[in-house]
Amino acid sequence: MNIYVGNLSFQAENNDVGDLFAAYGEVTSARVITDRDTGRARGFGFVEMASDEAGQKAIDGLNDQEFMGRNLSLIHISEPTR
């Protein structure tokens, strides 16, 4: 399952997000999107979970929950982010 992760802290890194989601199941990828010119995080990213069940558990458990000072906004997306 592919998940859009919005309202991320600008200090969040790929491993921070991956570790957070790993509590709900196997994470196949976690990517914080960065600005091409500055390299700074843009406040959103994408997580790929190995199963739809794990992805739904993560959405149910983390949506609107505080992480690194901001409340996350999670949305299931149907297409891979690669």
Backbone as CSV, one residue per row, in Angstrom:
resi,resn,N_x,N_y,N_z,CA_x,CA_y,CA_z,C_x,C_y,C_z
1,MET,0.846,-1.181,0.000,0.000,0.000,0.000,0.884,1.233,0.000
2,ASN,0.520,2.198,-0.799,1.244,3.460,-0.879,0.472,4.529,-0.111
3,ILE,1.207,5.281,0.704,0.588,6.265,1.585,1.269,7.617,1.409
4,TYR,0.460,8.641,1.170,0.940,10.025,1.176,0.971,10.470,2.629
5,VAL,2.078,11.074,3.046,2.241,11.559,4.415,2.412,13.067,4.350
6,GLY,1.400,13.793,4.758,1.430,15.242,4.724,1.646,15.851,6.092
7,ASN,2.017,17.115,6.082,2.249,17.909,7.292,3.419,17.374,8.118
8,LEU,4.428,16.859,7.422,5.629,16.388,8.104,6.456,17.572,8.603
9,SER,7.145,17.354,9.698,8.106,18.326,10.190,9.192,18.518,9.135
10,PHE,9.703,19.717,9.006,10.774,19.985,8.059,12.098,19.363,8.511
11,GLN,12.161,18.869,9.749,13.345,18.182,10.246,13.264,16.667,10.037
12,ALA,12.115,16.152,9.629,11.938,14.707,9.445,12.801,14.196,8.298
13,GLU,13.381,13.034,8.502,14.193,12.380,7.478,13.577,11.026,7.146
14,ASN,14.043,10.424,6.058,13.498,9.149,5.598,13.444,8.106,6.708
15,ASN,14.545,7.952,7.455,14.579,6.925,8.493,13.631,7.227,9.645
16,ASP,13.398,8.502,9.959,12.438,8.865,11.014,11.036,8.379,10.641
17,VAL,10.652,8.648,9.408,9.320,8.275,8.934,9.212,6.758,8.818
18,GLY,10.237,6.125,8.285,10.235,4.664,8.168,10.120,3.980,9.514
19,ASP,10.849,4.475,10.491,10.789,3.901,11.842,9.405,4.068,12.454
20,LEU,8.784,5.204,12.235,7.447,5.453,12.766,6.447,4.443,12.202
21,PHE,6.474,4.236,10.900,5.531,3.335,10.248,5.845,1.862,10.510
22,ALA,7.087,1.531,10.801,7.486,0.144,11.030,6.751,-0.491,12.211
23,ALA,6.244,0.318,13.113,5.482,-0.209,14.246,4.174,-0.862,13.780
24,TYR,3.763,-0.594,12.540,2.496,-1.114,12.021,2.681,-2.228,11.001
25,GLY,3.916,-2.517,10.625,4.181,-3.579,9.665,5.421,-3.276,8.846
26,GLU,5.693,-4.135,7.874,6.894,-3.993,7.060,6.807,-2.787,6.129
27,VAL,7.806,-1.933,6.215,7.912,-0.755,5.354,8.873,-1.099,4.218
28,THR,8.403,-0.990,2.976,9.286,-1.274,1.847,10.036,-0.021,1.394
29,SER,9.482,1.157,1.628,10.211,2.399,1.370,9.557,3.549,2.122
30,ALA,10.378,4.509,2.495,9.911,5.737,3.138,10.741,6.868,2.563
31,ARG,10.052,7.863,2.012,10.772,8.939,1.319,10.177,10.291,1.684
32,VAL,11.002,11.144,2.256,10.630,12.531,2.521,11.053,13.323,1.289
33,ILE,10.142,14.095,0.736,10.428,14.866,-0.469,11.181,16.134,-0.086
34,THR,12.264,16.385,-0.826,13.098,17.554,-0.555,13.100,18.507,-1.746
35,ASP,13.390,19.755,-1.458,13.505,20.774,-2.498,14.748,20.492,-3.340
36,ARG,14.596,20.524,-4.616,15.687,20.209,-5.542,16.868,21.171,-5.381
37,ASP,16.596,22.434,-5.137,17.658,23.438,-5.067,18.324,23.529,-3.700
38,THR,17.519,23.472,-2.636,18.073,23.678,-1.295,18.338,22.386,-0.533
39,GLY,17.676,21.292,-0.929,17.823,20.034,-0.205,16.992,19.964,1.054
40,ARG,16.256,21.018,1.363,15.397,21.037,2.565,14.129,20.232,2.343
41,ALA,13.653,19.612,3.405,12.396,18.856,3.334,11.256,19.798,2.982
42,ARG,10.307,19.292,2.206,9.180,20.119,1.758,7.920,19.912,2.604
43,GLY,7.976,19.049,3.620,6.838,18.886,4.524,5.892,17.758,4.147
44,PHE,6.295,16.916,3.192,5.481,15.746,2.860,6.371,14.635,2.339
45,GLY,5.792,13.440,2.247,6.551,12.298,1.757,5.631,11.150,1.416
46,PHE,6.231,10.007,1.151,5.487,8.820,0.763,6.059,7.607,1.484
47,VAL,5.172,6.717,1.912,5.576,5.467,2.549,4.904,4.334,1.798
48,GLU,5.679,3.292,1.525,5.142,2.090,0.915,5.184,0.988,1.958
49,MET,4.029,0.392,2.225,3.930,-0.713,3.171,3.809,-2.007,2.375
50,ALA,4.327,-3.097,2.938,4.357,-4.378,2.242,2.959,-4.944,2.011
51,SER,2.019,-4.629,2.888,0.660,-5.167,2.724,-0.377,-4.070,2.927
52,ASP,-1.539,-4.278,2.313,-2.640,-3.326,2.495,-3.102,-3.296,3.947
53,GLU,-3.070,-4.456,4.591,-3.496,-4.529,5.991,-2.600,-3.670,6.885
54,ALA,-1.292,-3.794,6.704,-0.341,-2.989,7.493,-0.516,-1.512,7.183
55,GLY,-0.722,-1.190,5.907,-0.920,0.198,5.523,-2.159,0.804,6.148
56,GLN,-3.240,0.043,6.160,-4.477,0.554,6.758,-4.325,0.734,8.262
57,LYS,-3.611,-0.189,8.910,-3.354,-0.051,10.356,-2.552,1.223,10.630
58,ALA,-1.560,1.496,9.780,-0.751,2.702,9.947,-1.603,3.953,9.761
59,ILE,-2.436,3.966,8.736,-3.320,5.123,8.509,-4.244,5.322,9.698
60,ASP,-4.871,4.231,10.162,-5.793,4.322,11.302,-5.086,4.790,12.567
61,GLY,-3.843,4.342,12.758,-3.122,4.666,13.985,-2.406,6.002,13.978
62,LEU,-2.022,6.487,12.791,-1.180,7.684,12.736,-1.851,8.936,12.188
63,ASN,-2.945,8.785,11.456,-3.586,9.960,10.875,-4.009,10.935,11.965
64,ASP,-3.645,12.181,11.806,-3.942,13.275,12.735,-3.236,13.122,14.091
65,GLN,-2.183,12.288,14.130,-1.395,12.131,15.353,-0.150,12.999,15.256
66,GLU,0.307,13.486,16.408,1.477,14.356,16.460,2.754,13.549,16.228
67,PHE,3.621,14.076,15.379,4.933,13.492,15.123,5.906,14.639,14.883
68,MET,6.911,14.726,15.716,7.922,15.782,15.628,7.279,17.174,15.621
69,GLY,6.239,17.347,16.432,5.627,18.658,16.615,4.512,19.020,15.648
70,ARG,4.156,18.114,14.731,3.082,18.415,13.761,2.144,17.216,13.662
71,ASN,0.861,17.498,13.413,-0.121,16.431,13.245,-0.095,15.930,11.804
72,LEU,0.127,14.631,11.635,0.242,14.029,10.315,-1.104,13.964,9.599
73,SER,-1.040,14.014,8.286,-2.206,13.840,7.430,-1.876,12.719,6.450
74,LEU,-2.543,11.575,6.588,-2.235,10.401,5.780,-3.359,10.091,4.811
75,ILE,-2.988,9.743,3.578,-3.971,9.390,2.549,-3.449,8.196,1.774
76,HIS,-4.286,7.185,1.604,-3.928,6.035,0.772,-3.942,6.483,-0.684
77,ILE,-2.860,6.177,-1.412,-2.831,6.476,-2.841,-2.714,5.172,-3.597
78,SER,-3.286,5.128,-4.795,-3.381,3.857,-5.501,-2.176,3.545,-6.368
79,GLU,-1.438,4.534,-6.802,-0.320,4.297,-7.708,1.005,4.325,-6.941
80,PRO,1.979,3.524,-7.364,3.312,3.580,-6.737,3.914,4.970,-6.910
81,THR,4.794,5.360,-5.991,5.394,6.695,-6.002,6.723,6.720,-6.728
82,ARG,7.138,5.647,-7.319,8.447,5.598,-7.984,8.400,6.097,-9.374
